[in-house]
Amino acid sequence: MVGEPYTYNAVITRVVDGDTLVVDIDAGFDIWLRGQTLRLNRVNAPEMKTPEGRALFNQLRVLTGQKIIIKTIKNHRVKKETQKDSFGRYLSEVEINGMGNLSDYLLTNNLAVPYS
């Protein structure tokens, strides 16, 4: 059985590419996890070496500094003890004030394709 995802407040510190963000996570009790890498759930964005990937990166870069809410997703394709993928990323849903769910935004605007 898969439990509910963990929910945290966070701040985007860097956009790596169209489906990867680096964030500082507020774990509560004055504990911050700095420089954590997230992989957006459900989407596959164009590679950075393509014009589409570069354009999406430039569009998302304005999100740096934005306060967000993340929900980490239990990922069965990763190391069970850390829940990180081979690139050290947590699989997450990201909610941005004024934009809503970032994965939904990318899919709705044809900026990414569903991850399969």
C-alpha positions, 0 to 999 in steps of 0.5 A, a space after each residue: 500500500 502506498 501512503 499519502 505523499 509528504 507535503 512541504 513548503 519549499 523555495 525554487 533555487 535553480 531550474 536545471 531543465 524542463 522537468 528538474 528543479 533544485 529547491 530548499 525545503 522547509 522540513 519544519 522546526 527550523 530545519 531546512 534541506 538545502 539544494 534538494 533536486 526534484 524530478 517533476 512527476 508525470 512529465 518528460 520535458 524536451 532535452 536541453 540540447 534541443 531548441 524546445 528544451 532551451 526555450 522551456 528552460 528560459 521560460 521556467 527560469 523566472 520561477 527561481 525564488 518562487 515559494 512552492 508546495 511540493 508533494 513527494 511521490 513514492 517512486 518504485 523505480 528508485 533506491 528504496 532507502 532514499 527514494 531518489 532516482 539514479 540522478 539523486 532526484 526526488 519524484 514530486 508534484 509541485 504547486 506554484 501560486 498563480 500557476 497551479 500544478 507545474 506538471 499539469 501546466 506543462 502538459 496542458 500547454 504542450 511544453 512536455 509530454 506524459 512520462 511513461 
